[in-house]
């Protein structure tokens, strides 16, 4: 099993979610994160104090897939990320040794 993680702009999320649904992906975890801005930093003033914003809001999408599905899922997600914007996201996978579904007590591939 592999954990596939993608960090992307919020506008790209719907396209990724629809493409993954075609592959039968039932669930994923989506978190709001901030990543370094690809452009210049913006200086804002709040109550007379200047501060710099050099990050932009992004979404972190995580899903677990069996080893056989990982290349196809990675390919689909990378195609969506490359079409939307060259600086749109980051994609990687990492190994998952043990997976357990706490509610049902299932382990391994049965927990997917």
Order of alpha helices (4+ residues) and beta strands (2+ residues): beta-alpha-beta-beta-beta-beta-alpha-beta-beta-beta
